[in-house]
């Protein structure tokens, strides 16, 4: 009998120890980073992770008395995995913030999870505009395609480009880019000669490019995911479209800094609009690129990495504002309206839409010290996501 | 117009180089090797690594890719494939699809998931005007290489002693063995040639088709279409099928871009309804 009583007492002790555990765990704030680290979009995941870790290396791992712990998980780019991992992170690991999401469907998959757990999800990569409308707990640290496409259209009309053929990948972001480019471009008096949509799994651009050439526009506007973009650039140069006087204008995905240098000569002269270039000239970016290169000498920070970097900044700044209160509602409230100077330039979070407001830079691919860079030459300041502002 | 025709031909030729190895193993050896695309991918990666890390010339990479994949082909044939020659087609399919997934994962692990890029020598890039038709130089190069290959393969199969031995071994292995033909060597060499051609095709295709770990899955459908439409009993069958599909694909995407991606499948369906055994197959032939 005594032994049984002792067992019960032991069990009671264990239970109280367990119950005590969460208060102890409050001292660390866990951030769950879910990105594709394998599969065709692995480069996105690697860049986001590198950006986030660089932030922690530069700013330490404690803020407002809390220790920040980054938990990295690979969803291999499939949405059901993203959701399962998100659930595990929330339930088993007790994360306070989720971040990552390489593609639009992956970001959308966690909407029910964050809604129930009431914790913020910071989108570091996915760029379809509508995601943040699906839950009040989404915040975006990357960009939206309309945000990048509209300034490109504005720039085109201001620079004597009158007739344009659009060529986009036939999926969500591609159609976003096409729609918003067309809207802005035609509103400013430009003419879309033709709109070509290319299947996502497209082996050969030859027929599409020939079609563009025969339409003889002033420029071709392109959105393609970055890997495919590099193939496109080569074929664009090979087919002599540049020699035929057709300019290449695009969103920055096509001249992704991560692989730009491998594209070689064909990329030279391409004009793109985006929120971040490795070559951005500011002290913040110099420090960032230096710290990044020290940790990842083989990689070059691209727009995905800066999404990861600023996601961590959001977490740090929000915790500072709440004085260490890591409950989801407090954090999301704190994130709204935050503004800071990122390596990409001045940014802020729109309190109404939870979208990032940032400068969009026009860049041209140039050779600098033997390497290819997107060199910025014009700036559109404090661009909001046009898909949301024009609705109001 | 003629430029489109030329692009179509070049694209078809490229498909042919990659698919002909499959036609050989499938038609002549009656083995369904869905891992064929993995050999092509490996050939492509060999080229990328040699060119980008060791600065080997592109022209040298092509034969190296061919030979390396031929050697790999022999090794795999001796160790794995030969056990499945007499197995059912389903077993062969399951086995080779398994190989595909392993190759995808292996490449992912060692090379990463991103697109690999190669830089062609300057004389192959850009475009020339020939009789007023704009012609991509690299595409011209592909067309020439492929034309030479077709003639060589056709001659090798019909005119050489090895060709007759191979056809004898396929038609009736036991009798061929009785006549003193070393059937297993013949099969090993044939398999090597098929794998080598895949490697060569992958190396040449890296520039136009792109190269990432999902290559074997992405293009499996195209190879299979070429082989099914062309039939597997000749070399000319898949050759004409590849040309037809290449031209249909390119022309379809040029003239009706909205449905361009489906044209190739429509052509396949029509061809299979009209000639269910392939373009040139005899009724009841293999």
Interface residues (C-beta under 8 A of the other chain):
Chain A: X38 X39 X40 X41 X42 X43 X196 X197 X199 X201 X202 X203 X204 X206 X207 X208 X210 X211 X227 X228 X230 X231 X234 X235 X237 X238 X239 X240 X258 X259 X262 X263 X264
Chain B: X3 X4 X7 X11 X108 X112 X113 X114 X115 X117 X119 X125 X126 X127 X134 X136 X138 X139 X207 X208 X209 X210 X212 X213 X214 X218 X219 X222 X249 X250 X251 X252 X253 X254 X257 X258 X260 X261
